[in-house]
Amino acid sequence: MATTNPLQFIQQVRAEVSKIVWPTRREVLLTTVMVFIMAALTAVFFAMVDILIRSGLQGLLNLFG
């Protein structure tokens, strides 16, 4: 690796940071809302799967036990 002096490094870092495109407040809000909605849908899905598996196993245990 080629070594650069600290001044060049800081200049390169500043040049790269200036290329960053930050999201707008609206984009952040919409993305956050979508994440919460998807997390809620996933929680409901796995809760339903859990209920189905539990009731199926209880039915089997009641049938044979």
C-alpha positions as CSV (number, residue, x, y, z in Angstrom):
1,M,0.0,0.0,0.0
2,A,1.2,3.4,-0.8
3,T,1.5,5.7,2.2
4,T,0.0,9.1,2.2
5,N,0.6,11.9,4.6
6,P,-2.1,12.9,7.0
7,L,-3.0,16.1,5.1
8,Q,-3.7,14.1,1.9
9,F,-5.7,11.6,3.9
10,I,-7.9,14.2,5.4
11,Q,-8.4,15.9,1.9
12,Q,-9.4,12.5,0.5
13,V,-11.8,11.8,3.3
14,R,-13.4,15.2,2.9
15,A,-13.7,14.6,-0.9
16,E,-15.4,11.3,-0.3
17,V,-17.8,12.6,2.4
18,S,-18.8,15.4,0.0
19,K,-20.1,12.8,-2.4
20,I,-22.6,11.4,0.1
21,V,-26.2,12.1,-0.8
22,W,-28.2,12.3,2.5
23,P,-31.8,11.3,2.5
24,T,-34.5,14.0,3.0
25,R,-36.6,14.1,6.2
26,R,-39.6,12.7,4.2
27,E,-37.5,9.8,2.8
28,V,-36.4,8.9,6.3
29,L,-39.9,9.1,7.7
30,L,-41.4,7.0,4.9
31,T,-38.6,4.4,5.3
32,T,-39.1,4.2,9.1
33,V,-42.8,3.8,8.7
34,M,-42.3,1.0,6.2
35,V,-39.9,-0.8,8.5
36,F,-42.5,-0.7,11.3
37,I,-45.2,-1.9,9.1
38,M,-43.1,-4.8,7.8
39,A,-42.0,-5.7,11.3
40,A,-45.7,-5.7,12.4
41,L,-46.7,-7.9,9.5
42,T,-43.9,-10.3,10.2
43,A,-44.8,-10.5,13.9
44,V,-48.5,-11.2,13.0
45,F,-47.4,-13.9,10.5
46,F,-45.2,-15.7,12.9
47,A,-47.8,-15.4,15.7
48,M,-50.3,-17.1,13.4
49,V,-47.9,-19.8,12.4
50,D,-47.1,-20.4,16.1
51,I,-50.8,-20.7,16.9
52,L,-51.4,-23.2,14.1
53,I,-48.4,-25.3,15.1
54,R,-49.4,-25.2,18.8
55,S,-53.0,-26.2,18.1
56,G,-51.9,-28.9,15.8
57,L,-49.6,-30.4,18.4
58,Q,-52.2,-30.1,21.1
59,G,-54.6,-31.9,18.8
60,L,-52.1,-34.7,18.2
61,L,-51.3,-35.0,21.9
62,N,-55.0,-35.1,22.8
63,L,-55.7,-37.7,20.2
64,F,-52.9,-40.1,21.4
65,G,-52.7,-39.1,25.1
